[in-house]
Amino acid sequence: MPAGRYAPSPTGSLHLGNLRTALVAWLAARATDRAFLLRIEDLDRVRSGAEAGQRADL
């Protein structure tokens, strides 16, 4: 079964644009009675360094 998906890149802080994208994906999944998945992958190891890990600890 297809699902709604939100997959932000962990290369910086989240902002309102990220929230809007997640909300639209969630609403679309909800309207079609499907699952909503949050997927965070570390694909860009150059830009997601120790600073990103420190923000996660806050």
C-alpha positions in Angstrom: 0.0 0.0 0.0 1.5 3.4 -0.9 2.0 5.9 1.9 2.5 9.6 2.4 6.1 10.3 3.1 8.2 13.1 4.4 12.0 12.8 4.1 13.9 15.9 5.1 17.6 16.1 4.7 19.5 16.4 8.0 21.8 19.1 6.7 20.4 22.0 8.6 17.7 23.3 10.9 14.1 22.7 10.1 12.0 25.7 9.0 8.4 26.6 8.1 8.8 25.2 4.5 9.6 21.8 6.0 6.5 22.0 8.2 4.4 22.9 5.2 5.7 20.0 3.1 5.1 17.5 6.0 1.6 18.9 6.6 0.6 18.5 2.9 2.0 15.0 2.8 0.2 14.1 6.0 -3.1 15.5 4.8 -2.9 13.7 1.5 -2.2 10.4 3.3 -5.0 11.0 5.7 -7.5 11.9 2.9 -6.7 8.6 1.2 -6.6 6.5 4.4 -3.0 5.6 4.0 0.1 5.6 6.3 2.3 8.6 6.8 6.1 7.9 7.1 8.8 10.1 8.5 12.2 9.1 7.0 15.5 10.7 7.9 18.6 9.4 6.2 22.1 10.7 6.4 22.9 10.7 2.7 25.0 13.8 2.6 27.8 13.1 5.1 29.8 16.1 3.9 27.2 18.7 5.0 25.8 16.8 8.0 28.7 16.9 10.4 29.2 17.1 14.2 27.1 20.3 14.4 24.0 18.4 13.2 24.6 15.8 15.9 25.0 18.4 18.5 21.6 20.0 17.6 20.0 16.5 18.0 21.3 16.4 21.5 19.5 19.6 22.5 
